[in-house]
Amino acid sequence: MKDDKKTDKPLKRQETEKTQQLAEHTADSTGELMNTNHGVRINDDQNSLKAGERGSSLLEDFILREKITHFDHERIPERVVHARGSGAHGVFKAYKSMSGVTRAHFLSDESLETPVFVRFSTVAGSRGSTDLARDVRGFAVKFYTQEGNFDLVGNNMPVFFIQDAIKFPDLVHAVKPEPDNEMPQAASAHDTFWDFISLMPESAHMIMWLMSDRAIPRSYRMMEGFGVHTFRFVNAEGVSNFVKFHWKPLLGVHSVAWDEAQNISGKDPDYHRRDLWDAIESGNFPEWELGVQIVPEEDEFKFDFDLLDSTKIIPEELVPVQRIGKLTLNRNPDNFFAETEQSAFHIGHVVPGIDFTNDPLLQGRLFSYTDTQLIRLGGPNFQEIPINRPIVPVHNNQRDGYMRQTINRGKSSYNPNSLGNGYPLQAKASEGGFTSYPERIDAKKIRARSRSFFDHFSQAQLFYNSQSDPERNHMIDAFSFELGKVQSVEVRQRMLGILSLVDKGLAAAVAFALRIPVPQDPELPVNHSIPADGNLADYDPFTVDTALKASAALSMANTVKDTIKTRKIAFLAADGVDEKSLTTVKAALEGAGAIVEIISPRLNFILSEGDEQIPVNHSLLTAASVFYDAVYVPGGTNSVATIEAEADAVHFLNEAFKHCKAIAADLGAAQVLEATYFSKKIPSEFSDQTVLREGIVVGEDPKKLADQLILAISQHRFWEREKPRKVPA
Ligand code: HDE
């Protein structure tokens, strides 16, 4: 929701070397006269030059032509994937020196503050699509370090659909809108996607994540991030350790309900973008801890999966995540196009101390990211765009090309040279020169996949096994929804076959909704990961019997649930509201860091019982329960009577109940709850504790009520009431 009350308090701008560098490129027209791009002042910006007042426009009008021509060229191609995104500036600080494992300078000292730019995105939709699509989210971080840029281009899910980059164009063609009619936008629920997935058993694990609530986050600020691939840390002695990168949000990992996501998509398609923007504007800076899982080189073959396979995680039970630093986003961009749209991330932007592995997905990405910027940003000089520049000066012999900005002096643009006294000189490793980890490779050239990549199902099972009951129900519903949108019965059937290889109960539940049987002998994965003339004779997708049957870290049920910071709570009130019942609860919630908004039948203000004006944030017309984490109805005879009689207010409450949110009412407003569908669903014998567990709080004393409400909101959602107590809304 857009906040109607805008504060004009100047924001504290966090100065970093990057913000200083960007400031040199910013323009502010305050107090200035208008001029053309060649600097000539414009006297009339309302009328083009004409032959007479009613005459035709003259070709001579350089002012009109310049303005229209520039406008005609304002658009650039959107990203082929991750087109829809939002960016923010911030800083990263290490908690302690990691120099034992990596020579990366930005991780070497806890006193260093590294500027960052982060871009979050959805994958499948176009630039203008909804934020709440069921999709993977991109989580791309550009660290502007003293040794050059390090881009950690990750996602909010730790695995990927495919094992080899050669399948990426197929995957993206399948998930994007279908080619004949460009439908559906920003959705995976269609035939081409599930056709591909049903033939790609290696995607089984990722599909579990995509059908889980991770695909519909409550906020970008409440998602985890993952580097996905196994990388290397290399220290000053040249010792390498494998490393997986994680981002852990300090507010925990939270999602919305699927019905809610679809609602938000219509009512505010910018929901995540707005949430991020508003949080930063109001000083609620989003924070994540950087986590690493470190595996010594000698343990490479210790696991029953391959570290080079991007469809696998390293369960946290096997290798714990060490939290090594904190990312804080503290400044919104000044200009969406110049910064967020023109930001160019590249997995190949690494700094000394960080290196690659032979993960075939990672290797393919190394080629793709520069290549795509050449078309998207119009040539090889995209690194000179302010947002992409490193904070260290660039010296090399690359020259010319479209839109070159740097004015290189001197005659020599080659190495070696003597005319330029040999400069720029190569850097020794001791001077920060990047040296690749000298991994020994002794192999035949071959187009093949390692057998250690062939187990596609044990980690899909691990994920499913690790979910709480409500999370599993959501997955069953998600599969039933998505496959329900698929027209082809063969595709549905083939998918049930894949699901039966993951979990028989899951397959049976989805089959029940689709009312088709689970195939008895699902087609074996013959794609598929194995060359056309490969031998499948001894192929068995279940060769791996993993010791670990469930991992607590995989369930969102176990996330942070001790804070209501930045949660949004709607107060439904009207004229005649009991001031104490409103202000006491408001103050308590705000004291705990939440955001309270007052919603009334009409805008602007309401009058309390004592005739005090209380500002209103939204009317029932411009607000909806899906924008809030909880709702409270304060007391006051007239206010309560008005709210009870407002169908939109009662719908607001029913919908909040359906989406399993905390709901509270002053005892004097209990009649409003009685007007809802859910009043009939709360058995009268419920004790106080049960009511709290179900997230419904009714009380006489506003202080006590506020305490209980805070406890309820911190639980995020009461998913357990979803099935047994579902209401129409
Ligand atoms: Fe990307 N990906 N990707 N990807 N990716 C792009 O680069 C690609 C993959 C990710 O906010 C593109 O600048 C290939 C995995 C993010 O600007 C493109 C393969 C992961 C972003 C590209 C992958 C990602 C991109 C499109 C398979 C998680 C948005 C525009 C080998 C670890 C970055 C662009 C931003 C963007 C290629 C797979 C994350 C075409 C070939 C795995 C977050 O270059």
Residues whose N, C-alpha, C, O or C-beta is under 5 A from the ligand:
A	BS01	HDE	R79 V80 V81 H82 R119 S121 G138 F139 A140 V153 G154 N155 F160 A165 F168 F226 G227 V228 S343 F345 L361 G364 R365 S368 Y369 T372
